Amino acid sequence: MVEPTGIARSRNLYRKAAMVACLFSRKRDVMARIVRGAALAFATATAMALAGCSGGGDGPGDGGEVEVDWFTTAGSEAEKAVWEEVASIASEENEGLTVSLSTAAWPDYWTKLPTVIRGNGAPCVAYFQMARLAPFAPSLMPLDDAALETAGIDTSEFDSSIIDAMKVDGELYAIPYDLGPYIMYYNKDLFESAGAPVPEAGWTVEDFVEAGKAVTGDGVYGFSVSQNAERFNAWLPTLTGELLVNEDYELDADNADVVEALEWYAGLVGDEQIASPVSSSTQDLEQQAFLSGNAAMYVDGPWAMVNLKENAPFELGTVTMPVGPGGGGTVVGGSGFAITKTCANPDEALKALASITGAEAEEYLGETGRAFPARTAQQPSWYGNAVPDAEETLPAALESGIGYRATPTWVEDAVLWQQGIVGVLNGDSDAEQFLTDFQDSAGS
């Protein structure tokens, strides 16, 4: 499991990351890169269709090229274009190497990965959220000093807390590309139309409910609740001061505080009527409702900025999570990329990994709004393409954040949560009974 000591240090180190944030960033033509990335997506897809793949990468062909397959998540065509550009950067930085990208939406990725990663056709490079890394460690290549030297990766150039979070039992298995807290996104146009004041830093849970009521009506809801365990978990620090998983990395979902928090969360649909009922779909319906103008607020991380700015037909705003009985705050997490043990070309995969998480790629990911970079020197780049108020929101959220925690079976546990939570949110099932059943069934 992820080392508790690494997470324990996260608060101070996230504070340090927040202090680095500023508006000064190196400018480059981001849209040109996105267009070029989209063109590369077509070329890559065509090449893969013609050539196929085996064991995560092909050996040198007639032209001496080595192909490294890379599997990650993407929630939209805009996000996929960003990752295609990162693949292009990695290919350009390594002569004789081609990085071939494939993507899946968030819920589909975690459904496919357990099967894909253990097969002979596993990709060489794969995405991992820090909380979901440990169960896959037996299928991944440890990144020891020799591997890091081959790749040319200096881990001191990254935020040390997220480097620690990429370790399992003391061994490094992934190189991070981002970190960040959950924040509240809101539709400024809907608040203006309703004649309601926009949310401000320091607002309370009560203020949040009142704001939701002010903009609810005529087919519009104030908030979009989620059947996703991570997004409910993002509320727990401000509602209870804790998470679904305790500091010993054990599930603690059926305690009285979590029961009360889930009853409040479900009450946003039934009691307060500021959120619409949910469906059993695995897709990101809360973001879809927000972008379509059917929900005025929703919770997500800095990684969502690229999709929201690309697709929102309204003025976008951000604010920290509202202050509740737990004192405010939210969850801070991060993600990275690892190399699979079955990769046919591990040295080439290491070079690709170094570029995918390298300074140029990190600067680009920050500029597009896809990631708050894990490399400390590149962190200011994120603010250049974010909405103006994000410069205040993100550092404040980092300051009060709690490092993400998960059980060793969190991938399966999160699926189990999603299968049972819909009835609770829609008022058809009891929150306490659901949490008792979830506690008893999770990890089995």
C-alpha positions in Angstrom: 0.0 0.0 0.0 1.0 3.6 -0.4 3.3 4.7 2.4 1.5 6.5 5.2 4.6 8.5 5.9 4.5 10.0 2.4 0.9 11.1 2.9 1.5 12.3 6.4 4.0 14.8 5.0 1.6 15.9 2.3 0.0 18.9 4.1 3.2 20.8 4.5 4.5 19.9 1.1 1.3 20.9 -0.6 1.6 24.3 1.2 5.0 24.6 -0.3 3.6 23.8 -3.8 0.9 26.4 -3.3 3.5 29.1 -2.5 5.2 28.4 -5.8 2.0 29.4 -7.7 2.1 32.7 -9.5 1.0 34.2 -12.8 4.4 34.4 -14.5 4.7 31.6 -17.1 6.5 31.0 -20.3 3.9 31.5 -23.1 3.6 29.4 -26.2 0.9 28.8 -28.8 -1.2 26.3 -26.9 -3.9 26.0 -29.6 -1.4 25.2 -32.2 -0.1 22.4 -30.1 -3.7 21.1 -29.6 -4.4 21.1 -33.4 -1.1 19.4 -34.0 -2.0 16.8 -31.3 -5.3 16.1 -33.0 -3.5 15.5 -36.3 -1.1 13.2 -34.6 -4.1 11.3 -33.1 -5.3 10.5 -36.6 -1.8 9.5 -37.8 -1.2 7.3 -34.7 -4.5 5.6 -35.0 -3.8 4.8 -38.7 -0.3 3.5 -37.9 -1.6 1.3 -35.1 -4.4 -0.1 -37.4 -1.8 -1.0 -40.0 1.0 -2.3 -37.7 -0.8 -3.7 -34.7 1.1 -4.2 -31.4 2.5 -6.9 -29.2 3.7 -6.9 -25.6 3.3 -3.2 -25.1 5.7 -2.1 -27.9 7.2 -3.2 -31.2 10.9 -3.8 -31.7 12.9 -1.9 -34.4 11.4 -2.2 -37.8 13.0 -1.5 -41.2 13.4 2.1 -40.3 14.9 1.3 -36.9 11.8 2.8 -35.1 10.7 1.4 -31.7 7.1 1.8 -30.8 6.0 2.3 -27.1 2.3 1.9 -26.3 0.9 4.3 -23.7 -2.6 3.8 -22.1 -4.2 6.7 -20.2 -7.6 8.3 -19.4 -9.2 11.0 -21.4 -12.7 12.5 -20.8 -13.1 14.4 -24.1 -11.6 14.9 -27.5 -9.9 18.1 -26.3 -8.2 16.1 -23.5 -7.2 13.4 -25.9 -5.6 16.0 -28.1 -3.6 17.2 -25.2 -2.3 13.7 -24.5 -1.5 13.3 -28.2 0.7 16.4 -28.0 2.5 14.9 -25.0 3.1 11.7 -27.0 4.4 13.9 -29.8 6.8 15.6 -27.4 8.1 12.3 -26.2 8.6 11.0 -29.8 10.4 14.2 -30.8 12.7 14.1 -27.8 13.8 10.5 -28.4 15.1 9.7 -31.9 14.0 6.4 -33.2 11.1 6.2 -30.7 7.4 6.5 -31.4 4.9 6.8 -28.5 1.5 5.5 -29.5 -1.4 6.6 -27.4 -4.7 4.9 -26.5 -7.3 6.3 -24.1 -10.4 5.4 -22.2 -12.9 7.4 -20.2 -12.3 7.4 -16.4 -14.8 4.6 -15.4 -14.0 2.5 -18.5 -10.2 2.8 -17.8 -10.5 1.2 -14.4 -12.8 -1.5 -15.7 -10.4 -2.4 -18.5 -7.1 -2.0 -16.8 -7.1 -5.1 -14.5 -7.5 -7.3 -17.6 -5.3 -5.3 -19.9 -2.3 -4.9 -17.7 -1.9 -8.6 -16.9 -2.1 -9.8 -20.5 0.7 -10.3 -23.0 -0.5 -7.2 -24.9 -0.3 -4.9 -22.0 0.8 -1.3 -22.8 4.4 -0.3 -21.9 3.3 2.8 -20.1 0.1 3.1 -18.1 -1.7 5.7 -16.0 -2.2 5.4 -12.2 -4.0 7.6 -9.7 -2.0 7.5 -6.4 -4.8 5.8 -4.5 -5.1 3.0 -7.1 -1.5 2.2 -7.6 -0.8 -0.4 -4.9 -3.0 -3.3 -6.2 -1.2 -3.2 -9.6 2.4 -3.1 -8.2 3.0 -6.8 -8.9 2.4 -6.1 -12.6 4.7 -3.0 -12.7 8.5 -2.5 -13.0 10.0 -0.9 -9.9 11.7 2.3 -10.7 15.0 1.8 -8.8 18.1 4.0 -9.1 19.3 2.1 -12.1 16.0 2.6 -13.9 15.9 6.3 -13.1 19.5 6.7 -14.3 18.6 5.0 -17.6 15.6 7.3 -18.0 17.5 10.4 -16.9 14.8 11.2 -14.2 15.8 13.3 -11.2 13.0 12.9 -8.6 14.2 15.9 -6.6 12.7 18.1 -9.4 9.2 16.9 -8.4 7.1 17.8 -5.4 8.4 15.3 -2.8 5.0 14.4 -1.4 3.6 13.1 -4.7 6.8 11.2 -5.3 6.3 9.5 -2.0 2.7 8.8 -2.9 3.9 6.9 -6.0 5.7 4.4 -3.8 4.4 1.0 -2.6 6.1 -0.6 0.4 9.0 1.9 0.0 9.6 1.2 -3.7 8.9 3.8 -6.5 6.6 2.5 -9.2 5.3 5.6 -11.0 6.5 9.1 -12.0 3.9 11.7 -11.2 2.7 14.4 -13.6 0.1 16.2 -11.4 -1.2 16.9 -8.0 -4.2 19.0 -6.8 -7.2 19.5 -4.6 -10.9 19.2 -5.4 -12.6 22.6 -5.8 -16.0 24.0 -6.6 -16.6 25.0 -10.2 -19.6 27.3 -10.9 -21.5 28.9 -13.8 -21.3 32.7 -13.3 -23.9 33.3 -16.0 -26.6 31.3 -14.1 -25.9 33.2 -10.9 -26.1 36.5 -12.7 -29.4 35.5 -14.4 -30.9 34.5 -11.0 -29.7 37.8 -9.4 -27.7 35.8 -6.9 -24.3 36.6 -5.5 -21.5 34.2 -6.7 -19.8 32.0 -4.1 -16.8 33.5 -2.3 -13.9 32.0 -0.4 -14.8 31.3 3.2 -18.5 30.5 2.4 -20.2 27.9 4.5 -22.1 24.7 3.8 -25.3 26.7 4.7 -24.2 29.3 2.2 -23.8 26.6 -0.4 -27.3 25.3 0.1 -28.8 28.8 -0.1 -26.8 29.5 -3.3 -28.1 26.3 -4.8 -31.7 27.3 -4.0 -31.2 30.7 -5.5 -30.3 29.4 -8.9 -32.6 26.3 -9.0 -35.7 26.6 -11.2 -36.8 26.4 -14.9 -35.0 23.1 -15.4 -31.8 24.2 -13.8 -30.5 22.8 -10.5 -28.0 24.4 -8.1 -25.7 21.5 -7.9 -24.9 18.2 -9.5 -24.4 15.3 -7.1 -22.2 12.3 -8.0 -22.4 8.6 -7.7 -18.6 8.6 -7.8 -17.0 7.7 -4.4 -14.1 10.2 -4.9 -16.4 13.1 -5.3 -18.4 12.3 -2.2 -15.0 11.7 -0.4 -14.0 15.3 -1.4 -16.8 16.6 0.8 -15.8 14.6 3.9 -12.9 16.8 5.2 -15.2 19.8 5.4 -18.2 17.8 6.7 -16.4 15.4 9.1 -12.7 16.2 9.1 -11.9 12.7 7.9 -12.1 10.5 4.8 -13.8 7.2 3.9 -10.4 5.5 4.6 -8.7 6.2 8.0 -5.0 7.0 8.7 -4.3 3.2 9.0 -5.5 2.8 5.4 -8.6 0.9 6.6 -12.1 1.5 5.3 -14.1 3.4 7.9 -17.3 4.1 6.0 -20.0 3.1 8.5 -19.2 5.4 11.4 -21.8 7.9 12.5 -20.1 11.0 11.0 -20.0 9.5 7.5 -23.6 8.4 7.8 -24.7 11.9 8.7 -22.6 13.3 5.8 -24.1 10.9 3.3 -27.6 11.7 4.6 -26.9 15.4 4.1 -25.4 14.8 0.6 -28.5 12.7 -0.5 -30.7 15.4 1.0 -29.5 17.8 -1.6 -31.7 15.8 -4.0 -34.7 15.0 -1.8 -34.9 17.5 1.1 -33.3 20.6 -0.4 -34.2 19.8 -4.0 -31.1 21.7 -5.4 -29.8 18.6 -7.2 -31.4 16.3 -9.7 -31.8 12.6 -9.2 -29.0 10.5 -10.6 -28.9 7.5 -13.0 -26.8 4.4 -12.8 -24.6 5.4 -15.7 -20.8 5.1 -15.2 -20.2 8.3 -17.3 -19.3 11.7 -15.9 -22.9 12.9 -15.8 -22.3 15.7 -13.2 -19.8 17.4 -15.5 -22.1 16.9 -18.5 -25.0 18.5 -16.5 -22.7 21.4 -15.5 -21.5 22.0 -19.1 -25.0 21.9 -20.5 -26.2 24.5 -18.1 -28.4 22.2 -16.2 -26.4 22.5 -13.0 -24.9 25.7 -11.6 -22.1 24.1 -9.5 -20.1 20.8 -9.3 -17.0 19.5 -7.7 -13.8 18.5 -9.6 -10.1 19.0 -9.6 -7.6 21.3 -11.5 -7.3 18.6 -14.1 -10.8 19.4 -15.4 -9.9 23.0 -16.4 -8.9 22.0 -20.0 -12.3 20.3 -20.6 -14.3 23.0 -18.9 -12.6 25.9 -20.7 -12.9 24.2 -24.0 -16.6 23.2 -23.7 -18.3 25.6 -21.3 -20.5 28.1 -23.2 -20.6 30.4 -20.2 -18.3 32.3 -17.9 -16.6 29.8 -15.5 -15.8 30.4 -11.8 -13.9 28.6 -9.1 -14.1 28.7 -5.3 -12.8 26.6 -2.4 -15.1 24.0 -0.9 -17.6 25.4 1.6 -16.7 25.3 5.3 -18.7 22.8 7.3 -18.6 21.1 10.7 -15.2 19.5 9.9 -13.7 23.0 9.5 -13.3 23.2 5.7 -10.8 21.6 3.3 -11.0 18.8 0.8 -9.0 15.9 -0.7 -5.6 16.4 -2.4 -4.4 13.7 -4.8 -2.2 13.1 -7.8 -1.4 10.8 -10.6 1.4 9.4 -12.6 2.6 6.9 -15.1 4.3 3.5 -14.7 5.9 0.8 -16.8 4.5 -2.7 -17.1 6.6 -5.7 -16.4 5.6 -7.3 -19.8 6.9 -4.3 -21.8 9.1 -5.7 -24.6 11.3 -2.5 -24.7 11.7 -1.3 -21.1 14.7 0.9 -21.8 12.8 2.7 -24.5 9.7 2.9 -22.3 11.8 4.5 -19.6 12.9 7.2 -22.0 9.3 7.7 -23.1 8.3 8.0 -19.4 11.0 10.6 -18.8 9.6 12.7 -21.6 6.0 12.2 -20.8 6.7 13.6 -17.3 9.5 15.9 -18.5 9.8 19.7 -18.2 8.4 20.5 -21.6 5.4 18.1 -21.3 4.7 19.4 -17.7 4.9 23.0 -18.9 2.4 22.2 -21.7 0.0 20.3 -19.4 0.0 23.3 -17.1 -0.6 25.8 -19.9 -3.5 23.9 -21.3 -5.1 23.5 -17.8 -4.9 19.7 -17.9 -2.7 19.3 -14.9 -1.2 21.3 -12.0 2.3 20.0 -12.6 4.1 17.6 -10.3 7.4 19.3 -11.3 7.7 22.3 -9.0 9.4 24.6 -11.5 6.5 24.1 -13.9 3.7 24.7 -11.4 3.2 28.4 -12.3 2.3 27.5 -15.9 -1.2 26.2 -14.9 -2.4 29.7 -13.9 -1.8 31.1 -17.4 -4.7 29.2 -18.9 -7.0 28.9 -15.9 -9.8 31.3 -15.1 -8.6 34.4 -13.2 -10.1 33.4 -9.7 -8.2 30.1 -9.8 -5.1 31.9 -8.7 -6.7 32.4 -5.3 -8.7 29.2 -5.2 -6.1 26.6 -5.8 -3.4 27.7 -3.3 -6.1 28.1 -0.6 -7.5 24.6 -1.4 -4.0 23.1 -1.2 -3.4 24.8 2.1 -6.3 23.1 3.8 -6.2 19.8 1.9 -6.0 16.3 3.2 -3.8 13.7 1.3 -5.8 11.1 -0.5 -6.1 7.7 1.2 -7.4 4.4 -0.2 -7.6 0.8 0.7 -5.5 -1.8 -1.2 -8.7 -2.9 -3.0 -10.0 0.6 -3.7 -10.5 0.0 -7.5 -13.0 -2.7 -6.7 -14.4 -0.9 -3.7 -15.1 2.2 -5.8 -17.1 0.1 -8.3 -19.0 -1.4 -5.4 -19.9 2.1 -4.1 -21.1 3.2 -7.5 -23.3 0.2 -7.9 -25.2 0.8 -4.7 -25.2 4.6 -4.1 -27.8 5.6 -6.7 -30.7 4.4 -4.6 -29.4 6.3 -1.6 -29.0 9.6 -3.6 -32.5 9.2 -5.1 -34.1 8.6 -1.7 -35.0 4.9 -2.4 -32.4 3.4 0.0 -31.3 4.1 3.5 -27.8 5.7 3.9 -26.9 4.0 7.1 -27.8 0.5 5.7 -25.9 1.2 2.5 -22.8 2.2 4.4 -23.1 -0.9 6.6 -23.4 -3.2 3.6 -20.5 -1.4 1.8 -18.3 -1.7 4.9 -19.0 -5.4 5.1 -18.6 -6.2 1.4 -15.7 -4.0 0.4 -12.4 -5.7 0.1 -13.9 -9.2 -0.3 
